[in-house]
Amino acid sequence: VAVAGSTPEPSPKGTKLGELALLGRVAFYALTAAYVYYVLWAIVLPLLDADTAAVVRVAFPPQHLAIVAPTVVCLAIFSVVTLVAGAVLLFTPAHPPKQKYT
């Protein structure tokens, strides 16, 4: 029974809920930072004038990779999901046919 102000009990695997919350918080901030970086790279950087962009571009990869990299990642994920689904369909034994009652 949880009491207000007490420490959470460890989960069956031995990790505490606080450690999982910290991991979730770190993952959230890392993904938020990556999203902001990508938005700046793909949307804001092309809108800057040439003088400002020359100074800022050193922090970003070439512009065409803003489209190519996510496309390649999405295609790879789609391919893996399709291959796993196909392998399951091919290698899962079929159920025996149902007997008809006469």
Order of alpha helices (4+ residues) and beta strands (2+ residues): alpha-alpha-alpha
